[in-house]
Amino acid sequence: MLAASARNLFRFSPPAALVLLLALLPGVALAVDAVSARNSVELAERGIEIAARGDLATAQRFLERAVAANPANARAYAHLGGVHQSMSDKRLARKYYGIALVIDPTEPDALNRIAQLDLAEGNRTAAEQRLRVLRFHCETCEQTQELARVLSSGPAAPLEP
């Protein structure tokens, strides 16, 4: 009987050990080499270009590959959110903007686009707070100017992408 309980214990030990290891070394899972980081930037740029041409499905694939190559690529997450917003999936758009802002709280595209979602949902206060963050970090950025225009145009909902 003791041998049977020991076998059961060892059957569950490896996953528990892995969880413990990851809990103790959170940076291990997030470490990305320079080649992966460069690939991520290149994939994201391609995805952004493709999205601008209107091929959202292909852009999504490139941006997802960029995130897989470097899970800390805030710009890729922000533009992945933009792709989903363009496909009318505001829930996923908000999710990806949020991830981008966790990685980089000053990511201009994510701040601008999530603020516009906030505004469309009637949360002007949140949108104005995001504009303050944008202005603090980049007064002359295109995203700052766009959000300021949308907020100054009154209570109307922002333009869709």
N, C-alpha and C positions, 0 to 999 in steps of 0.2 A: 504494500500500500504506500509506503514511503517512497519507493522508487517511482510509482505512478504519479504521485504529486510532484516529484522533482522533475519528471519529464514534462508535465504540464507547465511548470514554472519556466523551464528553459524554452518551451515552445513560444512563450510570450515575451521572453527576454530581449531578443534582438530588436523588435520594434520599439520597446520601451527604452533600450539603450540608445537607439537612433534618435528618439525624441529628446532624450536627456542631452545627448551630444549637441543636437541642433539648438536646444535651449541655452546651453552653456556657451556656444560659439555662433551667435547669430550672424556675424560677419562672414562666415564661411559660405553660407548660401547666397550671399549678395556680392561676393567678390567676382569681378569681371576682369579678364585680361585686356590689354590694350588693343589687341586685334579684334576681340569681340566688341569692345566699345566703339572702335572705328567702323566696323561692319554695321553696328546698330545705327550710327549716325547716317551712314550712306543709305541704308535701307529706309530709314525715316524720310530722308530727303526725297528719295524716289517715290515713296508713298505720298508725300505732300504734293509733289509735282503731278502725280497721276490723279490725285483727288481734285486738283485744280482743273484738270481736263475733264472731270466728270465721271471717271471710271471708278466708282466708289468701292465696288467689290474687290477690284485688284488693289486699290489703295489700302483697303482694310488688310489684305493679306500681307502687303509689304510692311505696314505699320505693326502688325502682330509679330512678324518676323523680327522687326527692330526691337520690340519689347522682349522677345525671347532671347535675343542676342545680348541685351543689356536691360535687365528689369529696372534699372535706375534712370532710364532715358525719359525724363519728364516731358520733353517736347514730343516724343513719339506717342505717349499716352494722351497728351493734349490734342494732337491731331487725330488720333484714333477716336477720341470723343467727338471731334468735329465731323468725322465721317459718319458716326452713328447719329449725330444730330441731323445731318443732311439726309439720312435715311429715315428720319422721323422717329428715332428711338431715343427719346429724351432721357429715359431711365439709364440706359447704358452710357449715353453721352455724359450725364452727370457723374456716373461712376468713374469713368476714365478721367474726366476733369479733376475729380476729387483725388484720384491716385496721383495724377501729375502734381497737384498742389501739396500732397503729403511729401513727395520727393523734393519738390522745389516750390515753396510757398509764394514765390514771386514769378512763376512761369506766366508770361504775359498772355499767351493765347488761352490758357486754361482760365486765368482770372477774368478775361474779357468774356469768354463764351459762357462760363458758369454764371457770371453776373447777368448776362442777357437772359439765361434761363430763369434766374431768380426774378428778374423784372417781369418776364412773361407770366410767371406764376404769382405775381402780385407782391413780391417781396422787394420793394424798392430800397428799404433800409440795407439789406444784404448787398444789393447791387452797388449802392453808394459806398459801402465799406470796402468793397473790392476795388472800386475806382480809386479810393484813397490809397490803397496799397499800390496799385499801378502807378499813380502819380508820384508816390514816394520813391519808387524804384526806377521809374522811367517816364518822366514827364512828357517827353517828346515821342514816345513809341506810338506806332500806328494803332495798336490795340487800346492804348490810353485815350487817344483822340477819338476813336470810334465809340468807345463806351461813353465818353463824355458827351458826344453828339446824341447818342441814343437817350441818355438820361436827361439831357437838356431839351429834348423834343417833347417832353411832357409824359403824361401817364400812359401813352400808347405803348403797346407791346413792341419789342424790337423786331427788326427785319429778320426773317429766317435766312439761313445760309444759302 
